[in-house]
Amino acid sequence: MTPIVLSAFLALFSLAAWSQTDTQADRPAAARQMRQSMPAGTSAEGPALRATPPASLIPFVDAHAHLNDPAMQLELMQRWGASHAVVFWGGRSSNESVAEAARAYSGQLIPFASISPERTAYRPAWIQNDEALLKQLDALLSTGLFKGIGEISAVHFPSAGFDETDFSPMSPMAVGILALARQYRVPVMLHVESTRMAELSQLLERFSDVPVIWAHGGYTPLFLARRMLERHGNLYYELSARTWPHHPRSPDYTILRDGQQVWPEWLRLIEAMPQRFLVGTDASNRSASVDDLKFASVQNFLAQLSPSAREQVGSGTLLKLVGK
């Protein structure tokens, strides 16, 4: 990544979670705050110029994308070398719209079904442990179209435009979701942050035959990442947003030491067990220029891996999980 592109990247990701998080929350106050804090020459839609892909692209599969604009998503994938993408709903989409796009682009889009509690319509069912919501998920999976479940944000710390979710990974809803994943033999993408590690371990032990993709690796530090991966063979560490030069919620959420180079300790862990890691962009199709920089960060990360690890982390792990 050139210094100019990197500088733009850092400026953009100081915009809190506007481009990162896709919810149905009302965000006018957050938008005003971000506009006031933005450097001259940028906007909520990103910089005037889009990042330029490197001359030699590393092919990869995007494990994490909120599909709000299929045309934009597909253009980004072609532009940045992503052959496939796991897609689920965002703030401007739904399970139904994701299914429609997946039917139209079945060769590239891998749809996951989500009943995540950050969605206004779903949260009451999580609070009340309403099995009717699990029946909705069952109906979606029974179509055979959806290749996984997620993203399910059971434990997500608060950020701009995103109300906190804090539901135990051993809650009836989470357990019901894993039971459906077992029934349909599909992976589950769970977003569970560091305050619920004991319960996450219990869930992983109870469903040791169900592959669980850990969204953003729970933003855990290195020692927790290693501990959880060593204890649970069905856990897969997904790196979306961890490869950004700067994370809007916390500086230690990135695995980069200087905005570009991966910490050597992280590289050693990933190289030691590449079959347990996946890359993702956390694209949301709100701004092509912002999403460009997310894709650029994946290219920057993959270029630092050995060839064998690069192939496994970049595509092999995920394609195996979804049966591609």
GIUR-V611606 format. One record per pair of residues at least 24 apart in sequence whose ideal C-beta (glycine too) atoms are under 6 Angstrom apart, sorted by the first residue. I is the first residue (numbers start at 0). J is the second residue. D is the distance in Angstrom with one decimal. If there is no record, write none. Layout:
i,j,d
I,J,D
I,J,D
This chain:
i,j,d
0,295,6.0
0,299,5.3
4,50,5.0
5,258,6.0
7,46,4.9
8,244,5.2
8,292,4.7
9,244,5.6
9,245,5.1
10,38,5.2
10,41,5.7
11,289,5.7
12,243,5.7
12,245,4.7
12,247,5.5
15,159,3.7
15,247,4.7
16,158,4.0
16,159,5.0
16,160,5.9
16,161,5.9
16,247,5.5
18,285,5.6
18,286,6.0
18,289,4.3
19,281,5.9
20,160,6.0
20,161,4.6
21,65,4.3
21,89,3.3
21,90,4.2
21,283,4.6
22,90,5.5
22,117,5.1
22,161,5.2
23,90,5.7
23,118,5.9
23,119,5.0
24,160,4.9
26,160,4.2
29,159,4.2
29,160,4.9
44,286,4.9
45,286,4.5
45,288,3.1
45,289,4.5
46,288,5.6
49,288,4.8
49,291,4.9
50,291,4.3
50,292,5.4
50,295,4.8
52,78,5.9
52,79,5.6
56,80,3.5
57,298,5.9
57,301,4.6
58,82,5.9
59,278,5.7
59,313,3.9
59,314,5.6
60,314,4.3
60,317,4.9
61,279,5.6
61,280,5.2
62,237,5.2
62,277,4.2
62,279,3.9
62,317,5.1
63,239,3.9
63,279,3.0
63,281,5.3
64,282,4.6
65,89,3.1
65,283,4.4
66,92,5.6
66,97,5.3
66,100,6.0
67,91,4.4
67,92,5.1
67,283,6.0
67,284,4.1
68,284,3.8
69,100,4.2
71,284,4.6
71,287,5.7
72,284,5.4
75,290,5.4
75,294,5.9
79,294,3.8
83,107,5.5
83,109,5.7
85,109,4.8
85,111,5.8
86,110,5.8
87,111,4.4
87,113,4.8
87,150,5.6
88,113,5.8
89,283,5.2
94,139,5.8
98,144,5.5
109,146,5.1
109,321,5.5
110,145,5.2
111,147,4.2
111,148,6.0
111,149,4.8
112,139,4.2
112,145,4.2
112,148,5.8
113,149,5.8
113,150,6.0
115,151,4.9
115,152,4.9
116,164,5.0
117,152,5.1
117,164,5.5
125,166,5.5
125,172,5.1
128,171,4.3
133,175,4.4
136,179,5.9
137,179,5.9
140,183,4.7
146,321,4.6
147,185,4.8
147,186,4.6
148,176,6.0
148,180,5.5
148,187,4.6
149,187,5.7
149,188,2.8
150,188,4.8
150,190,5.6
150,214,5.3
151,189,5.3
152,190,4.1
153,191,5.4
154,191,4.5
154,192,4.9
154,195,4.8
155,190,5.4
156,192,5.6
158,248,5.3
167,198,5.1
168,195,5.6
168,198,4.4
168,199,4.6
168,202,4.4
169,198,4.7
169,201,5.4
169,202,5.8
177,206,4.4
177,209,5.5
180,209,4.9
181,209,5.2
186,210,4.0
186,212,5.6
186,320,4.8
187,211,5.4
188,212,4.3
188,214,5.3
190,214,4.0
191,217,5.4
192,217,5.1
192,218,5.8
193,219,5.5
203,231,4.2
203,234,5.8
207,233,5.5
210,320,5.3
212,237,5.1
213,237,5.9
215,239,5.9
215,240,5.2
218,252,4.8
221,264,5.7
225,268,5.8
228,275,5.4
235,275,5.6
236,275,5.9
236,276,5.1
237,277,4.8
237,279,5.5
238,278,5.3
239,279,3.1
239,280,5.9
239,281,4.1
240,281,4.8
242,296,4.4
242,297,5.9
242,300,4.1
243,296,5.2
261,303,5.2
270,308,5.1
273,308,4.0
273,311,3.9
273,312,5.0
274,311,5.6
274,316,5.6
276,312,4.7
277,316,5.1
277,317,4.9
278,312,6.0
278,313,5.9
